[in-house]
Amino acid sequence: MTNNYPITPPPELVEQWVQATESNDCIGAFPTNFEKRICTAAARWGADQELEACCVWLRGNDPYEHDYHQMLRTARRPKPPSLKAQALTALSEADQGLNESEWQQRSDIIRRALEQLDD
């Protein structure tokens, strides 16, 4: 049995993930969620590799030259909402009877958006 799968991260990349997860304290310990961080990085990397392979395949197999590969990438990797959009959503939710914790989250978003404005 072989373990040589087409989507296997190179050892150098795995080492980068490990180093990015290590603690900066004097003993270089790993955080309690070390395994979760490494697994999450590996899953994201693998999913990105698969998406890119699908986009390449779509580009090469579309006789009408549609932008299906771009549509697929946009659908599967949507950009997160801008801080402005997040702040507007938070503001619209402000009068919904939020508890203190929920309001704190919304007000933090609004504050960050306001801090980015020029004086």
Secondary structure by P-SEA (a helix, b strand, c coil): ccccccccccaaaaaaaaaaacccccccccccaaaaaaaaaaaaaaaaaaaaaaaaaaaaccccccaaaaaaaaaaccccccaaaaaaaaaaaccccccaaaaaaaaaaaaaaaaaccc
